[in-house]
Amino acid sequence: MIKRTQTRPVQIGSLTMGGSNHVIIQSMLSSRTSDVEASVAQILELEAMGCELVRMAVIDEADVKAIPQIKKQVHIPLVADIHFDYRIAIMAVEAGIDKIRLNPGNIGSRENVEKVVEACRSHHVPIRIGINSGSLEKDIHEKYGKPTAAGMIESAKRHVQILEDLGFYDIVLSFKSSDPKLCIEAYQEAAKQFPYPLHLGVTEAGTITSSAIKSSYALGYLLHEGIGDTIRISVNGHPRKEIPIVKQLLKSVGLLDNVPNLIACPTCGRTQWDISSVVDEIEVFLQTIHADISVAIMGCAVNGPGEAKHADIAIAGGKQEGLLIKRGVIVEKLPQEQMVARLKEEILTLAKLQEAGS
């Protein structure tokens, strides 16, 4: 069992991050925050998939004005991502945001920082300090010659010190890089240096394939070491792409239950039906199923029943027909065009039974 690093608990709306609490799944909207309809639609979709915390870019007053409207229509806490303008930070806090992402060293004078901190303190809003390897301070970059873990820690200490000097400790930290190895080094050192919750992420990770590989390597390694209190796996495009990857990662390291496991054969010359499109369809269908069930999709009736024997429910396709298999037992022979619908029915039944027994 993984022994989690203990960090200072931080309250974010209805969530508690850090301490012995679970690793919180989060994402970031790709819509403009001021587009309330699009933002709400994305958040509700993310909620249904299992996202627990959503970050939004808050650039100007139009975005700020949208915060209360969005909050009325969603059910999870919201984070405002703010750069440089302390006034926008204060307005976002007063508008009801649950957390802000802001580097205190980047918003001007000490007086500006004090105003933001006071607003956050009075409204019980924590601050995430986000250190990115690609945007370190000029003197730190010159000191180390390139982005390094030591440089990222030094940058974080500067920002953290500003808040601590003001008696503010509701802090979350992140140390992101597009280099997975640098991420690992920075987060390992941060876990030794700081008592605050850590937001895990690999920045600019790219497409689904590259992001899944980079993030699974770096963040899976850190999670296995007990490091990390919240996680976002960044993928280019719509944020719905992110949630299945992070859920499977957390499940794989033993930190998340009630996530379906989809098994699919790689196919071969015996396959006589369009298994690929069915696998894609079922993968999407399972994204809103919150149950610890195993689903298998097999390409033929020769090896399918045997290979699917450990799955809770499975189908094995053949020429114009297929088999429905429950825990290794063939229970029904179906016309090929009925297999997907029957599989979905059985998945929903199993999920309801599991929910009723929990």
Disulfide bonds with the S-S distance in Angstrom:
none
